[in-house]
C-alpha cells in the first residue's frame, strides 16, 4: 500500500516541479496535491492501525505523514492564495526530521537505498524552505528542476521496482552508491548550468497571489 502511495508522490513532485518551471498552472495542480495529500495521510493511518503496535512498522509508516501534510498544506495554500512562510518553515522541519529517518533506514532497517533517498528528500525540503520560507526567488528554476527530477528518482522508479519485485536486498549497496553518485553529480551540474544563465522569473509569476506555484511536492 505504501508503495502505491510512493508512486503518486513521484507524480506530484514531478507536477510541482513543472509548476516552478512555468509549465503547469498552480491552481490546476493544487487539486492533485490535495488528492495525494489525502492518500498520504490515510495510508500511514491504516498502516499504523494494522501494525499491531509493532514499533518498526510504525516508524516506517510515520514518515509518510511528513509528506502527506506537505501536499495538503500546499494544495490548500495554492487555492486560497496563502503566504508561503508557513509551508516554508514546515519544510525546514521536514528536512531536519528526514535526516533522522535516513539514519534509521541505514542503521535500524539496513536499507541503504532508502537511507540515501531520505537524504534526497532532506535536501529538497531544505530547498523549499529557502524558496518559500526565506523567499530566495533566484532559486526558483533550480528548485523546479530538482523537484521534477526527484519525482522520478525517489518516487516513480523506486515504487515501480518495489511493486514489480525488482527492489531486492542483494543489490542494496550498489543501488545506494548509484543513487548517491547520481544525486551529487546531477544537482551540482544543474546548479552550475543554471548559474551561467539569466536567473528565472520569480515564483510569484507562476502562482496565485502570495503563493508561489513551485510549492513543495
C-alpha positions in Angstrom: 0.0 0.0 0.0 2.8 2.4 0.9 4.5 1.6 -2.5 1.4 2.7 -4.4 1.5 6.0 -2.4 5.2 6.4 -3.3 4.3 6.2 -7.0 1.9 9.1 -6.7 4.4 11.0 -4.6 6.6 10.9 -7.6 3.8 12.2 -9.7 3.1 15.1 -7.5 6.7 16.1 -7.2 7.1 16.0 -11.0 3.9 18.1 -11.4 5.1 20.6 -8.7 8.5 20.9 -10.3 6.8 21.8 -13.6 4.8 24.5 -11.8 8.1 26.1 -10.7 9.3 26.0 -14.3 6.1 27.7 -15.5 4.7 24.7 -17.4 1.7 23.9 -15.2 -0.9 26.3 -13.7 -0.6 26.3 -9.9 -4.4 26.3 -9.2 -5.0 23.4 -11.5 -2.2 21.3 -9.9 -3.4 22.3 -6.4 -6.2 19.7 -6.7 -3.7 16.9 -7.4 -1.8 18.0 -4.3 -5.0 17.5 -2.3 -5.5 14.1 -3.8 -2.0 12.9 -3.0 -2.0 14.6 0.4 -5.2 12.8 1.4 -3.8 9.5 0.2 -0.5 10.1 2.1 -2.5 10.7 5.3 -4.9 7.8 5.0 -2.2 5.3 4.1 0.0 5.7 7.1 -3.0 5.8 9.4 -4.2 2.5 8.1 -0.6 1.0 8.2 -0.2 2.1 11.9 -3.5 0.6 12.9 -2.6 -2.6 11.1 0.9 -2.7 12.6 -0.5 -4.2 15.8 1.9 -2.0 17.9 5.0 -3.2 16.0 7.4 -0.3 16.5 9.4 -1.0 13.4 6.2 -0.9 11.2 5.0 2.2 13.0 8.3 4.0 12.3 8.2 3.1 8.6 4.6 4.4 8.3 5.1 7.6 10.4 7.4 9.3 7.9 4.7 9.3 5.3 2.7 11.8 7.3 5.5 14.4 6.7 4.7 14.5 3.1 1.0 14.0 3.3 0.7 17.1 5.4 3.0 18.9 3.0 0.8 18.2 0.0 -2.4 19.1 1.8 -0.8 22.4 3.1 0.4 23.2 -0.4 -2.9 22.4 -2.1 -5.0 24.5 0.3 -2.4 27.3 0.2 -2.4 27.4 -3.6 -6.2 27.5 -3.8 -6.5 30.1 -1.1 -3.5 32.3 -2.1 -1.9 32.0 1.4 1.5 33.4 2.2 4.3 30.8 1.8 6.2 31.3 5.0 4.2 28.7 6.9 4.8 25.9 4.5 8.4 27.1 4.1 9.2 26.7 7.7 7.3 23.5 7.9 9.6 22.3 5.1 12.6 23.1 7.3 11.1 20.9 10.0 10.6 18.1 7.4 14.2 18.5 6.2 15.6 18.1 9.7 13.4 15.1 10.6 14.2 13.4 7.2 17.8 13.2 8.4 16.6 11.1 11.3 14.7 8.8 9.1 17.7 8.5 6.9 19.8 7.4 9.9 17.0 4.9 10.9 17.0 3.5 7.4 20.7 2.9 7.4 21.1 1.6 11.0 17.8 0.1 12.0 16.4 -1.3 8.8 19.7 -1.8 6.9 18.1 -0.3 3.8 20.9 1.8 2.3 18.9 2.9 -0.8 16.1 4.5 1.2 18.7 5.9 3.5 20.0 7.8 0.5 16.5 8.6 -0.7 15.7 10.2 2.7 18.8 12.4 2.1 17.4 13.4 -1.3 14.2 14.4 0.4 16.0 16.3 3.2 17.9 18.3 0.5 14.7 19.0 -1.5 12.7 20.1 1.5 15.5 22.4 2.6 15.4 24.0 -0.8 11.6 24.5 -0.3 12.5 26.3 3.0 14.9 28.6 1.2 12.4 29.3 -1.6 9.2 29.6 0.3 10.3 30.4 3.9 13.2 32.8 3.1 11.8 33.9 -0.3 15.0 33.3 -2.1 13.3 33.6 -5.5 16.5 33.3 -7.5 16.4 29.6 -6.7 13.1 29.1 -8.5 14.4 27.4 -11.6 16.9 25.2 -9.7 14.3 24.0 -7.2 11.9 23.3 -10.0 14.3 21.1 -11.8 15.4 19.3 -8.6 11.8 18.7 -7.7 10.9 17.3 -11.1 14.0 15.0 -11.1 13.4 13.8 -7.6 9.8 12.9 -8.5 11.2 10.2 -10.8 14.4 9.2 -8.9 12.9 9.0 -5.4 9.2 8.2 -6.2 8.2 6.7 -9.6 11.2 4.5 -10.2 11.6 3.0 -6.7 7.9 2.5 -6.5 7.8 0.6 -9.8 10.7 -1.5 -8.8 9.1 -2.3 -5.4 5.7 -3.1 -6.9 7.3 -5.4 -9.6 9.6 -7.2 -7.2 12.9 -5.9 -8.6 13.8 -4.0 -5.4 15.9 -6.7 -3.8 18.2 -6.6 -0.8 21.1 -8.2 -2.6 21.5 -5.1 -4.7 21.0 -2.5 -1.9 24.6 -1.4 -1.5 25.2 -0.9 -5.3 21.8 0.9 -5.6 22.7 3.2 -2.7 26.0 4.1 -4.3 24.4 4.7 -7.7 21.7 6.9 -6.1 24.2 8.9 -4.2 26.5 9.5 -7.1 23.6 10.4 -9.4 22.3 13.0 -6.9 25.6 14.7 -6.3 26.6 14.8 -9.9 23.2 15.8 -11.3 22.3 18.5 -8.8 25.8 20.0 -8.8 25.9 20.1 -12.6 22.4 21.6 -12.7 23.4 24.3 -10.3 26.5 25.3 -12.4 24.5 25.2 -15.6 21.7 27.4 -14.3 24.1 29.9 -12.6 25.5 30.5 -16.1 22.1 31.5 -17.4 20.0 34.5 -16.6 18.0 33.9 -13.3 14.5 32.7 -13.9 11.4 34.7 -13.2 10.2 34.9 -9.6 7.9 32.1 -8.4 5.0 34.5 -7.9 4.7 34.9 -11.7 3.5 31.3 -11.8 1.1 31.4 -8.9 -2.0 32.7 -7.3 -1.3 36.0 -5.4 1.0 35.4 -2.5 1.7 31.7 -3.1 4.4 30.5 -5.4 3.5 27.8 -7.8 6.6 25.8 -7.1 5.4 24.7 -3.7 6.8 21.6 -2.1 6.0 18.3 -3.7 
